[in-house]
Amino acid sequence: MNSFFPVTDLINIAIDVAIALAPLVVIFFFFQVFLFKLPKSAALNILKGIFLTFIGIVFFLFGVQIGFMPAGRTIGESIGSLSYRWILIPISFVLGFVVTMAEPTVRVLCTRVEEVSTGYINEKVMLFTLATGVALAITVAIIRTIYGIPLMYIILPGYILALSLTKAVGPAFTSIAFDSASVATGPMTVTFIMAIAVGAADVIEGRNAIIDGFGLVSLVALAAILSVMILGLLYKAKENKKES
């Protein structure tokens, strides 16, 4: 029973999440008593939301621990041990795309961007742009893992390009781009895709799981920044065309 459903792990995760959320609850009660003074119904709704958040995070982290990460690592090890391990490259692109489309934090960001820009930046366009960028980054990360390309050869030129584009795209898209980097490296990407990279590096001869398997998160963050900035350039070109 315990091997199929490890209750101890679930309890430990619940304790960790409770400790993490406790300061937020304390701060809310403090401001509710001395500043907000919200109606009882509104305060209860907020508490319900906090409780549902607690339940959701606990079960998500529990699922990641017992299923997501082991599955990703198994996929990486299985394909990485094949003689035609190059097949992991197109597979990683597809997985990167669909995982980003399913990433909750990415969807929240895209929705907020459309709301704040009053529809100027379309939510679906933003989501597709980030998903494509992250998928390409994960593909590059897998190629780096398979062929042992040093991470610095990719990161350094990438961030030089990103900083060079900040002036061209303007402050609005620059702000969105750097926020996109944090949401694109969410729990779905980190837990599943990185487990695949580590699993592949672990079985490929001459590769080190620590050196070659990690670095994916930094590439995903860079790709999110560059993809949004490229989208900003396209929007700017569209505006210039309309003005002319």
N, C-alpha and C positions, 0 to 999 in steps of 0.2 A: 504493500500500500504506500509506504513512505518513498520507495524507490520510484513509483509511478507519479506520485504527487508529494514532493518534499515539503512537508508542512513547516519544518524548521527554517528552511530558506525563505518561505513566504513570511513567516513571523519576523525574521531578521530584517527583511526588506521593509515590512510595515513599520518597524521601530525606526529604521533609518529615515524613512519618508516622514514619519510623524515628527521626528527631531528637526528635520529640515523645514517643515511647514509651521512648527510651533511659533517661531519668532513672528511670522506673518500674522498669525491669529492674535498674538499678544498686541502687536502694533495696531491691528484693526480695532480691538476692544479699547485700547487707549484712546484712539482718535474718535471712536464712537461715543465714549463717555464724555470727553472734554471738548470735542470739536464738531463732529458730524451730526450727532444726535438724530440719526435716521429713524424713521418710523419702525415699529417692531416688525412689521411684515417685510420691509426692505432688508433689515438686519438679518432676519431669519433666512431670506433668500440668499444672501451673501454667505451665510454659514452653510447652507445646503450646497452651494457651489464649491466651497472649500472642502466639504466632506466628499463630494463627488470627484473632485480633483485628487484628493487623497486616494480614493479607491482606484481611480483610473491609473495613477502613477504606480501604485503598488502592483497592480496586475500587469501593467505594461513591463515594468522592470523584471517581474517574475517570469513573464513570457520570454523576455530577452535572455534571461539567465538560463532557462531550461530548454529553450528551443531555437531562438534566432541565432545566437552566436555559435552554438554547436553545429547548426545546419550550415551556416556560412563557412565555417572552418572545414567541415566535411566536404563541401563542394570544392573549395580551394585545393584541399589535399588530393581529392579524387582526380580532378582535371589536371592539376599540376604534376601528377605522377605519370600522366600519359605521354606518349612520344610526340603526339600532335597537340601539345599544350597551348599552341597559338589560338586554339578555339576559345580559350578563356577570354580573349580580347573582344570579339563581338558579343559574347555572352555578358561580359562586364558592362558593355555599353547599354545593352537592353535592360539589365538589372538596375544600373545607375539611373536610367531614365524613369523607369516605373517606380523605383523606390523614392525618388525625388518628387514625383507626382503625388505619391501617397504621404509624403512628409507633412505632418500637421502644421509645424511652424512655418514652412514655406507657404502653405495655403493661407495661413493667417496674414502673413506679410503681404502677399499678393492682393488679398481682399482689402487690407488697410491702404495699400498704395493706390488702388483704384478709387477708394472712398475719398482719400485726402486730395487726390488730383482731380476729383470730380469727373472721373471717367476718362481723363486725358490718357492715362496709362492703363490700358485694358488688363484686367486680371488674368485672362487666359493667355494673352501674349506674354505677360510677365512670367507666368507659371511655365509656359513652354520654353521660354528663353532660359530660365534657371535650370529646368530639367535637362535641356540639351547641353548646357554648359557643364553641369555636374557630371552628366554621362560621359562627356569627352574627357573630363578630368580623371574620372575613375578608369577610363580606358588607358589614359596615359600612365596612371599609377600602376596598372596591371602590366603594361609594357615595361615599365621601369623595374617592376618586381621580377619579371621573367628574364629580362636581358641585363639586369644589374646596372642600370643607368644611374649615376649619382644624382641625388635629389637636388643639389645645388645648381646643376646644369639647367634645371627646369624652373626652379623657384626664383632664382635671381633675375633672369631675363623677364620672367612673368611680372614680378612686382615693379621692375623698372618701367615696363610697358604700362602697367596699371597707374602708376604715379604720373606718367607722361600724359595719360588720357584725362586726368582729373580736370585740367584746364579746358580741354576741348569739349567735354560733355556738360560742364557747368556744375554748380553746387548741388542742385536737386538730385540729379542722377548719381553724383558722387556719394551723397549721403545714403541713398537707397542701395547703392552697390556694396558699400562696406557693411551695412546692416544685413544685406543678403548673405554675406560671407558667414555670418554667425548662425543664421537660421538654416542655411543649406547643410551645415555640418551638424545636423540634428541627430536624434537617437536612431532613426531608421538607417541612415547612411553609415554612421559610426559603428553600430553594432553588427549589421549584416555584411556590408561591403568590406569593411576593414577586416572582418573575420575571414573573408574569402582571400584577401591579399596575404594575410598572415599565414593561413593554411597553405597557400601555394608556395610561399617563400620557405615554409618549413620542410617541404618535400623536394624542392628543386635543388639539384646538386650545385654546390658552390654559392648558394644564397644563404643569407642570415635572416631569420625571422624578425629579429629586432631592427636590423639596419634596412633591409629591403622590404619588409612587410609593413613598416610604419611610414608615415609621411603622407598617407592618403588624405588625411583631414586637411593638411596645409594646401594640398593641390585642389581639393574641393573648394576651399575658401577662396583661393586665387581665381579659380574658374568662375565662381559666382560673381566676383567683382568684375572680371573682364567681360563676362556675358552681359551684365547689366549696363556696363559702360558702352559696349558695342551697340546695345539697344538704344542707349542715349544718343549715340552718333547717328543712328538711323532716324530717330525722331527729329534731331536737329537738322539733318539733311532734308527731311520732309517739310519742316517749317521753312527752311530757306527756299525750297522749290515753290512753296505756296506764295511766299513773299515776292519772289521774282516773277 
